Amino acid sequence: MKYLILTKLNKQIFATSIAFMFAVCFTSCDKDGSSDFLDREYNLIWSDEFVGQYGDLPDSTKWTYDLGTGNDGWGNSELQTYRDLPDNVSLDGLGNLVITAMDEAFGGSPFTSGRVKTQGLFTAKYGRVEANIKIPFGPGIWPAFWMLGSNIDEVSWPQCGEIDILEARGQAPSIMYGSLHGPGYSAGTAVTEAYNLGNDRFDSDFHIYAIEWGEDYIDFFVDDILYNQVTAEDVAGEWVYNNSFFMVLNVAVGGGFAGFPTTGTPFPQRMLVDYVRVYKEI
């Protein structure tokens, strides 16, 4: 897969010229590793390179927050309270967004963390959505980069649809998951595929997590390796991915997916996000 690579040094130049559209050609190998390639061309339509000073909050024209504990720990028995404070969500001055989970009591919860989203500010429908992320490590830590249907307030979950571009269990740092949740295939029956780094670990460096999304398919990538393809025929219920979706980045503590922290779970836990980019197919 061919694409533009931006270093930390030229991020500022990129950020100041983001208004200019450019074409990018992605070449993706088939899931079975065959030599049959898919060529798609995209224009960059939205991005955040997280350029700013140390301690700055993320760009308020691009990101807003989920706050508090939600309903029953955001529906997952999570243990944290989400806050919009720099201790939990801020820039590091080096071109990264940092979402930090902390072992501190607040709002009736034993932990705090951050959850940012583009709801009400930006949505995407089809194209390529990607982020370059370094995830944390530790039992009971649940980092995620995902999308929700923008009609969630009208139709609720899972009818709105959910696209999980990255989920990981902190106690298993070599494995990540990509999933789809919709009516008839949500939670424990979601359409899910794991990707295993083998002897390497996702918390040791940045990795690019992406989807390429069309009217009747969603392809999942890690570091430009296509590891799963899902079509409308593969889901057990309605295909609900022909609407606009907003993006979410968060680090949860505890919950049904990751389990719960142990005495050996180190804190604070930090997820670093180098960039988030959205492309539209030409």
Phi and psi in degrees as a GROMACS rama.xvg file:
@    title "Ramachandran Plot"
@    xaxis  label "Phi"
@    yaxis  label "Psi"
@TYPE xy
-107.679  134.681  LYS-2
-160.652  167.585  TYR-3
-75.7557  127.971  LEU-4
-104.823  128.376  ILE-5
-113.708  127.996  LEU-6
-87.161  167.447  THR-7
-58.5199  -33.9236  LYS-8
-69.6812  -31.105  LEU-9
-105.028  13.475  ASN-10
-62.6365  -39.1073  LYS-11
-63.3998  -40.5318  GLN-12
-61.6608  -43.9512  ILE-13
-62.1792  -43.8587  PHE-14
-61.9075  -36.0511  ALA-15
-78.4463  -15.6105  THR-16
-112.196  16.8959  SER-17
-64.7848  -20.2161  ILE-18
-68.2865  -19.2794  ALA-19
-84.5313  125.228  PHE-20
-79.8153  146.218  MET-21
-142.848  155.609  PHE-22
-94.7177  140.634  ALA-23
-131.441  132.845  VAL-24
-103.286  123.158  CYS-25
-106.385  134.509  PHE-26
-118.501  117.936  THR-27
-117.389  130.149  SER-28
-80.4667  153.747  CYS-29
-66.7512  156.619  ASP-30
-57.7208  -33.0709  LYS-31
-83.0583  4.02835  ASP-32
79.9148  10.3202  GLY-33
-72.0943  172.543  SER-34
-89.0391  7.7478  SER-35
-79.5436  115.451  ASP-36
-108.013  151.018  PHE-37
-107.811  120.43  LEU-38
-104.938  122.416  ASP-39
-131.102  139.827  ARG-40
-111.917  138.508  GLU-41
-133.006  151.353  TYR-42
-106.382  135.802  ASN-43
-70.4465  125.282  LEU-44
-116.827  -15.0367  ILE-45
-160.979  142.931  TRP-46
-160.686  159.97  SER-47
-134.434  120.063  ASP-48
-96.4112  -2.6409  GLU-49
57.9058  43.068  PHE-50
-83.1674  128.222  VAL-51
171.789  -176.757  GLY-52
-85.1405  155.997  GLN-53
-56.6299  129.643  TYR-54
89.1269  -8.43562  GLY-55
-65.0634  145.4  ASP-56
-74.0792  156.455  LEU-57
-63.7791  160.428  PRO-58
-54.4255  117.82  ASP-59
-74.1997  -10.1589  SER-60
-84.1883  -8.72993  THR-61
-118.622  -28.0351  LYS-62
-132.034  141.71  TRP-63
-127.079  -172.565  THR-64
-129.014  148.373  TYR-65
-94.3042  136.058  ASP-66
-125.941  152.615  LEU-67
88.735  -152.118  GLY-68
-111.344  -2.48074  THR-69
63.7854  -162.85  GLY-70
-95.6858  114.657  ASN-71
55.3687  52.8288  ASP-72
61.6242  48.5108  GLY-73
59.3157  33.0278  TRP-74
76.8463  3.39853  GLY-75
-128.661  10.3285  ASN-76
60.6479  33.2272  SER-77
-69.8899  156.721  GLU-78
-105.242  -6.12791  LEU-79
-97.2452  157.865  GLN-80
-102.028  128.265  THR-81
-84.3758  136.37  TYR-82
-129.757  163.034  ARG-83
-110.123  38.2581  ASP-84
-101.397  150.724  LEU-85
-57.5002  -26.1849  PRO-86
-59.8216  -27.8838  ASP-87
-109.582  -28.7894  ASN-88
-142.464  114.845  VAL-89
-165.732  168.328  SER-90
-86.8552  151.361  LEU-91
-99.9762  2.41653  ASP-92
78.1648  -2.02683  GLY-93
-114.41  13.4215  LEU-94
93.153  19.8943  GLY-95
-125.759  145.557  ASN-96
-86.0028  135.26  LEU-97
-119.42  120.779  VAL-98
-106.258  121.541  ILE-99
-118.727  123.985  THR-100
-94.6845  131.336  ALA-101
-124.764  145.741  MET-102
-85.9142  78.7236  ASP-103
-148.93  136.819  GLU-104
-75.6198  134.794  ALA-105
-162.026  134.732  PHE-106
59.6699  29.1527  GLY-107
84.9399  3.11283  GLY-108
-111.182  151.723  SER-109
-80.9844  -10.5728  PRO-110
-135.465  158.018  PHE-111
-123.766  157.095  THR-112
-162.305  -168.107  SER-113
-133.817  148.465  GLY-114
-144.851  113.079  ARG-115
-111.445  154.616  VAL-116
-152.413  161.103  LYS-117
-100.446  10.5844  THR-118
-55.4606  130.158  GLN-119
80.4713  -4.96393  GLY-120
-120.631  -37.4963  LEU-121
-157.047  137.599  PHE-122
-133.656  157.71  THR-123
-125.96  148.701  ALA-124
-136.412  107.203  LYS-125
71.8891  169.161  TYR-126
107.215  -159.254  GLY-127
-115.367  131.142  ARG-128
-123.783  126.328  VAL-129
-146.016  155.686  GLU-130
-145.946  145.607  ALA-131
-103.564  112.745  ASN-132
-134.38  142.007  ILE-133
-111.981  117.394  LYS-134
-91.1539  160.433  ILE-135
-83.0199  172.899  PRO-136
-132.152  138.169  PHE-137
152.678  141.445  GLY-138
-54.3295  133.625  PRO-139
82.8679  6.8087  GLY-140
-100.546  134.098  ILE-141
-131.755  84.7665  TRP-142
-80.4833  149.103  PRO-143
-155.056  146.745  ALA-144
-130.088  117.638  PHE-145
-154.179  176.631  TRP-146
-136.851  147.536  MET-147
-127.077  145.227  LEU-148
-60.3425  135.302  GLY-149
-69.326  -9.41512  SER-150
-92.9776  17.8549  ASN-151
-58.8754  -34.9242  ILE-152
-70.9488  -21.1473  ASP-153
-92.335  -41.3952  GLU-154
-111.785  -10.5706  VAL-155
68.4103  176.063  SER-156
-96.6046  138.468  TRP-157
-98.1207  7.65303  PRO-158
-58.9694  -29.9193  GLN-159
-70.2243  -24.3134  CYS-160
89.5212  146.401  GLY-161
-140.452  132.132  GLU-162
-117.235  111.575  ILE-163
-94.8403  105.958  ASP-164
-79.6266  -34.0472  ILE-165
-146.501  126.848  LEU-166
-137.362  146.317  GLU-167
-147.215  150.719  ALA-168
-98.1913  123.093  ARG-169
-57.9787  -25.9469  GLY-170
-81.2216  -6.25771  GLN-171
-128.725  73.1974  ALA-172
-72.5664  -5.00968  PRO-173
-95.5033  -2.34051  SER-174
-125.216  134.946  ILE-175
-129.674  168.187  MET-176
-133.777  143.987  TYR-177
-121.837  135.952  GLY-178
-145.516  158.662  SER-179
-123.249  133.711  LEU-180
-120.09  130.958  HIS-181
-155.024  -177.33  GLY-182
-63.8088  119.568  PRO-183
95.4058  -6.45311  GLY-184
-152.761  70.299  TYR-185
-129.738  166.562  SER-186
52.4084  -120.062  ALA-187
-68.0912  -13.3616  GLY-188
-110.59  17.3534  THR-189
-61.1864  155.624  ALA-190
-81.6091  108.645  VAL-191
-131.745  142.887  THR-192
-135.585  136.467  GLU-193
-97.0389  149.703  ALA-194
-125.309  128.223  TYR-195
-114.219  125.745  ASN-196
-79.762  -4.49537  LEU-197
72.7893  -116.012  GLY-198
-83.4037  -4.70324  ASN-199
-97.4923  173.882  ASP-200
-135.561  141.77  ARG-201
-71.6713  -22.0157  PHE-202
-84.577  -5.03704  ASP-203
-87.4963  -14.0108  SER-204
-163.719  174.743  ASP-205
-76.607  145.418  PHE-206
-138.464  149.503  HIS-207
-95.4767  120.428  ILE-208
-110.589  128.636  TYR-209
-149.796  157.721  ALA-210
-126.65  151.901  ILE-211
-120.229  128.137  GLU-212
-132.898  125.939  TRP-213
-128.226  -171.131  GLY-214
-59.2284  -36.6908  GLU-215
-131.874  23.6308  ASP-216
-153.916  154.97  TYR-217
-138.435  121.129  ILE-218
-103.204  138.801  ASP-219
-112.613  135.796  PHE-220
-131.16  147.659  PHE-221
-128.245  123.135  VAL-222
50.7995  40.6975  ASP-223
67.0905  16.4423  ASP-224
-97.5522  121.139  ILE-225
-77.8187  112.507  LEU-226
-112.465  -8.97246  TYR-227
-158.386  143.697  ASN-228
-129.057  126.957  GLN-229
-122.966  131.333  VAL-230
-116.271  170.881  THR-231
-58.8104  -27.5469  ALA-232
-76.0528  -14.3579  GLU-233
-88.8899  -11.3849  ASP-234
-96.9743  151.5  VAL-235
-82.32  -9.79124  ALA-236
-135.151  -149.094  GLY-237
-71.9165  139.707  GLU-238
-82.835  109.436  TRP-239
-112.22  32.7293  VAL-240
-113.119  27.4968  TYR-241
-107.187  23.8486  ASN-242
-119.374  174.594  ASN-243
-79.104  148.789  SER-244
-130.358  149.089  PHE-245
-106.972  162.011  PHE-246
-100.05  151.966  MET-247
-137.308  138.503  VAL-248
-127.636  130.458  LEU-249
-159.22  163.734  ASN-250
-126.245  112.315  VAL-251
-93.6639  157.568  ALA-252
-120.479  121.817  VAL-253
77.8753  -166.555  GLY-254
106.045  167.346  GLY-255
-65.7587  -28.3233  GLY-256
-77.9478  -47.5991  PHE-257
-96.6865  -10.1685  ALA-258
77.3226  -163.117  GLY-259
-119.024  152.541  PHE-260
-60.1664  155.228  PRO-261
-115.737  176.857  THR-262
-64.8653  -16.8142  THR-263
-92.5001  0.0655711  GLY-264
-77.4128  118.038  THR-265
-78.9587  148.213  PRO-266
-134.327  151.618  PHE-267
-72.7325  160.553  PRO-268
-112.76  129.251  GLN-269
-125.376  131.143  ARG-270
-105.729  125.003  MET-271
-103.279  130.932  LEU-272
-118.625  112.039  VAL-273
-72.3936  -44.4944  ASP-274
-161.374  162.286  TYR-275
-130.147  131.231  VAL-276
-136.923  144.202  ARG-277
-128.315  132.442  VAL-278
-122.732  149.674  TYR-279
-112.028  134.686  LYS-280
-69.1318  137.621  GLU-281
